[in-house]
Amino acid sequence: MHVRAAANNNVTREEIQEVLLQAAIYCGVPAANAAFHIAQEVFAEMDAGR
Protein backbone atom coordinates (compact mmCIF):
# COMPACT_ATOMS: atom_id res chain seq x y z
CA MET A 1 0.00 0.00 0.00
CA HIS A 2 2.72 2.50 0.94
CA VAL A 3 4.94 1.72 -2.05
CA ARG A 4 2.06 2.23 -4.46
CA ALA A 5 0.98 5.43 -2.66
CA ALA A 6 4.51 6.82 -2.82
CA ALA A 7 4.71 6.06 -6.53
CA ASN A 8 1.35 7.79 -7.05
CA ASN A 9 2.86 10.87 -5.38
CA ASN A 10 5.78 11.00 -7.84
CA VAL A 11 8.36 9.35 -5.59
CA THR A 12 10.79 7.54 -7.89
CA ARG A 13 11.60 3.86 -7.56
CA GLU A 14 15.17 4.80 -6.73
CA GLU A 15 13.98 7.03 -3.89
CA ILE A 16 11.76 4.25 -2.54
CA GLN A 17 14.68 1.82 -2.64
CA GLU A 18 16.89 4.36 -0.84
CA VAL A 19 14.30 4.69 1.93
CA LEU A 20 14.21 0.91 2.31
CA LEU A 21 18.00 0.81 2.43
CA GLN A 22 18.05 3.42 5.19
CA ALA A 23 15.33 1.51 7.06
CA ALA A 24 17.65 -1.50 7.21
CA ILE A 25 19.74 0.37 9.76
CA TYR A 26 16.78 0.79 12.09
CA CYS A 27 14.68 -2.28 11.32
CA GLY A 28 17.40 -4.78 10.59
CA VAL A 29 18.56 -6.42 7.39
CA PRO A 30 16.00 -9.28 7.38
CA ALA A 31 13.09 -6.84 7.59
CA ALA A 32 14.63 -4.62 4.90
CA ASN A 33 15.13 -7.62 2.62
CA ALA A 34 11.47 -8.54 3.05
CA ALA A 35 10.49 -4.95 2.25
CA PHE A 36 12.65 -4.97 -0.90
CA HIS A 37 10.97 -8.17 -2.09
CA ILE A 38 7.52 -6.72 -1.47
CA ALA A 39 8.47 -3.52 -3.28
CA GLN A 40 9.73 -5.51 -6.27
CA GLU A 41 6.40 -7.37 -6.40
CA VAL A 42 4.50 -4.07 -6.33
CA PHE A 43 6.73 -2.62 -9.06
CA ALA A 44 6.07 -5.71 -11.20
CA GLU A 45 2.31 -5.34 -10.66
CA MET A 46 2.51 -1.66 -11.59
CA ASP A 47 4.48 -2.51 -14.75
CA ALA A 48 1.85 -5.10 -15.66
CA GLY A 49 -0.86 -2.46 -15.32
CA ARG A 50 -2.59 -3.81 -12.24
Rosetta constraint file for C-alpha pairs under 8 A:
AtomPair CA 1 CA 5 HARMONIC 6.12 0.50
AtomPair CA 2 CA 6 HARMONIC 6.00 0.50
AtomPair CA 3 CA 7 HARMONIC 6.24 0.50
AtomPair CA 3 CA 16 HARMONIC 7.29 0.50
AtomPair CA 3 CA 39 HARMONIC 6.43 0.50
AtomPair CA 3 CA 42 HARMONIC 7.22 0.50
AtomPair CA 4 CA 8 HARMONIC 6.17 0.50
AtomPair CA 4 CA 42 HARMONIC 7.01 0.50
AtomPair CA 5 CA 9 HARMONIC 6.37 0.50
AtomPair CA 6 CA 10 HARMONIC 6.65 0.50
AtomPair CA 6 CA 11 HARMONIC 5.38 0.50
AtomPair CA 6 CA 16 HARMONIC 7.69 0.50
AtomPair CA 7 CA 11 HARMONIC 5.01 0.50
AtomPair CA 7 CA 12 HARMONIC 6.41 0.50
AtomPair CA 7 CA 13 HARMONIC 7.31 0.50
AtomPair CA 11 CA 15 HARMONIC 6.31 0.50
AtomPair CA 11 CA 16 HARMONIC 6.85 0.50
AtomPair CA 12 CA 16 HARMONIC 6.36 0.50
AtomPair CA 13 CA 17 HARMONIC 6.15 0.50
AtomPair CA 14 CA 18 HARMONIC 6.15 0.50
AtomPair CA 15 CA 19 HARMONIC 6.28 0.50
AtomPair CA 16 CA 20 HARMONIC 6.38 0.50
AtomPair CA 17 CA 21 HARMONIC 6.15 0.50
AtomPair CA 17 CA 36 HARMONIC 7.30 0.50
AtomPair CA 18 CA 22 HARMONIC 6.22 0.50
AtomPair CA 19 CA 23 HARMONIC 6.13 0.50
AtomPair CA 20 CA 24 HARMONIC 6.45 0.50
AtomPair CA 20 CA 32 HARMONIC 6.13 0.50
AtomPair CA 20 CA 35 HARMONIC 6.94 0.50
AtomPair CA 20 CA 36 HARMONIC 6.88 0.50
AtomPair CA 21 CA 25 HARMONIC 7.55 0.50
AtomPair CA 21 CA 32 HARMONIC 6.86 0.50
AtomPair CA 22 CA 26 HARMONIC 7.49 0.50
AtomPair CA 23 CA 27 HARMONIC 5.74 0.50
AtomPair CA 23 CA 28 HARMONIC 7.51 0.50
AtomPair CA 23 CA 32 HARMONIC 6.54 0.50
AtomPair CA 24 CA 28 HARMONIC 4.72 0.50
AtomPair CA 24 CA 29 HARMONIC 5.01 0.50
AtomPair CA 24 CA 30 HARMONIC 7.95 0.50
AtomPair CA 24 CA 31 HARMONIC 7.03 0.50
AtomPair CA 24 CA 32 HARMONIC 4.92 0.50
AtomPair CA 25 CA 29 HARMONIC 7.29 0.50
AtomPair CA 27 CA 31 HARMONIC 6.10 0.50
AtomPair CA 27 CA 32 HARMONIC 6.83 0.50
AtomPair CA 28 CA 32 HARMONIC 6.33 0.50
AtomPair CA 29 CA 33 HARMONIC 6.00 0.50
AtomPair CA 30 CA 34 HARMONIC 6.31 0.50
AtomPair CA 31 CA 35 HARMONIC 6.23 0.50
AtomPair CA 32 CA 36 HARMONIC 6.14 0.50
AtomPair CA 33 CA 37 HARMONIC 6.31 0.50
AtomPair CA 34 CA 38 HARMONIC 6.27 0.50
AtomPair CA 35 CA 39 HARMONIC 6.06 0.50
AtomPair CA 36 CA 40 HARMONIC 6.14 0.50
AtomPair CA 37 CA 41 HARMONIC 6.34 0.50
AtomPair CA 38 CA 42 HARMONIC 6.31 0.50
AtomPair CA 39 CA 43 HARMONIC 6.10 0.50
AtomPair CA 40 CA 44 HARMONIC 6.14 0.50
AtomPair CA 41 CA 45 HARMONIC 6.25 0.50
AtomPair CA 42 CA 46 HARMONIC 6.12 0.50
AtomPair CA 43 CA 47 HARMONIC 6.12 0.50
AtomPair CA 44 CA 48 HARMONIC 6.17 0.50
AtomPair CA 45 CA 49 HARMONIC 6.32 0.50
AtomPair CA 45 CA 50 HARMONIC 5.37 0.50
AtomPair CA 46 CA 50 HARMONIC 5.57 0.50
